[in-house]
């Protein structure tokens, strides 16, 4: 195809970029599901703690989106320095952890174990911190182009327990998520399934 023209099928995976995209097409009204898998080759710094989370859009509308994105359009939460907003004389102070919540794993649709959110709000050093070194994710099986498309992603944030997610796209129908939490048989630790 000519340079600059997107190839079909529209589903694609970027293991070194940290996302898999299941798309119905490349136009603006296309349906798509984006699955996050933070890669080991990118340093932490300004990264989300959202391993295996996903975003879902259809017909140009967000059904399941990024919770932090609303902060940039809400006048009550502006800037990045953790300063309190001053909107009007009766502006109420937001809860100090509100921004931290939206940037942490707590607010994302991630696979967690025993209510362990990997990085609790109390561990965030100020209201806008969302960096550090998120647990890296890895990719496995990936098949696209047919009537059934599959992506396998996992992380070992609770090693040696592995959290694995298979995302299955039934083209024209919808999505199926299969989450597997596995651990060596002789593991004797509090966080064992």
N, C-alpha and C positions, 0 to 999 in steps of 0.2 A: 504494500500500500504506500501511498504518498506520505512523505514526512509530515508529521503533525496530525495524522488521522489515527484515531483510536481503533485498536483492533477489537474484533468480536471473537470469542464471547467477552462480555464486559467484566466478568469476575476475574480478579487478579490478586496476587499476594506479593507483599514486599517484606520478606523476612528480616532484612537489615533496616527497614524503615519502621517496623513495628505495627503494621496493619495488614489485614486481609479484607478485601472489599468484595462482597457478593452484590452484583448489580444486574438489573434487568436490561439496562441499556446505558449509553453514555450521554443521553440528553438530560436536560434540566428537570424533567418530570419523572425521571427514572426512579424506580424503587431500589433502595440499597440498604445493606446491613454492613457496618464496619466493625470488625473485631480487633481489639487492641491486644498486642503482645509485645511488650517493651523489650527491645532486643539487647543482647549482652554487649554489643559493640558501641552503644551510645552512652557517654558518661551521664551521671545522674542530673546534676544542676537543676534545670527548670522542668522536671518531668513529673507526670502524674503517677500516683500510686494506684493504678487501676488495672492490675493484671487480669487479662481475659474478659474485660468489660466490653460492652458493645453499644453502638448507636444504630437506630433504626429510622429510616426516612421513607416516605411514600408520597408520590404525587407532589413533590416539592415541599412536603410538610414533615416536621419532626414528630415522630411518635414516642421514641425513647431517645433522649438527647444527653448532652454533656451538662451536668448540673452547674458547673462553674461558669458556663457561657452567659447565664443570666446576670451575673455580677457586673458584666461590662456595660450593660444597658440599664441597670438599676441605679438611679442617682443616689440612693442611700449608701452604696458601696462603690467608692471610686478610688483610684490610686492604688499603688502597690506597697506603700510604706507602712501600712498598719495604722495610719492616722484615722482619727474619728471623723466622719463626715459632718459638715455643718450645713444642712439643708433646711432653711427656714428657722424661725425662732423656737419652734416647738419640736425640732428634730429629736427623735429618740435615739439613744445610743444602741447600736445593735449588740447582740451578745458577742463577746470577744472571739469565740471560736467559730462564728458563722462562716467566715471566709475559709478558715482552715478546714471546716467540715466539707465544703464543696470541693476542695482540692484534694482531700484525702480519700483513701480507699473506702471509707465509711459510706460515702454518698454514691458510689458507683455500683453497678449491677455485676459485682465480681463474685467468683466462687471463693467462699471462705470456709474455715473449718473451726468448729467449736466456738463460734462467735469471735474468732481471733481475726482482727482486721489488719494485721501486719504492722500498721503504724497508727496507734491510737491518737486521738486529738491531743491528749496531754503531752505527747512526744513532739508535737510541732512547736518550734521555738517562738513563733509569733503568728499573728493572724493571717499572714499571706504566704507563709512558707509552704512550698510544695516540691522542694527539691530533694537533695540527698541522693541516695543510691537505691532506687526501686528494685525489687526482685526481678532479675531478668527472666524473660520467657523464651521458649523455644518452639519451633514449628516442626511438624512431622508430615503426616499424610496431607497431600493437597491434590484435589482433582477438580477440574473445571471444564465447562464446555458441554457437558451432557445434561440429561434431564435431572440428574442428581449430582450436586457439587458438594465437596467435603473439605473441611480444613481441620487439622488437629493442632492444638496449641497447649502448652503446659508451663508450669513454673514449680520450682522446688523451694519456695520461700519458707516452708515448714519442714525442711529436709530432716530426715530422709523421706518424709511423706511427700508424695508428688500429687499435685492437683492438675488434672488433665481435662480439657474441654474439647469435644468434637462438635463442630457446627456443621449441620447438614442442611443444604439448600435444596428443597424440592421445587424446582423451577415452575413458576406459575401457581404454586400452592402456598408455600411458606417455609418456615425454618423449624428445625428440631435441634435442641441442645442436649448433648449427653455429657454429663459431668461425672468424672471418676476420681475418687480420692483413694490412693493406694499407699501401702506402707509395707516394708519387709515383715515377714511373719513374726520374727522374734523381737520386734521393736517393743520395748517396754517403757513407754513414755506417756505422759498425760494426754498428748495430742495424737491419739491413735484411734482409727476407725477399724 
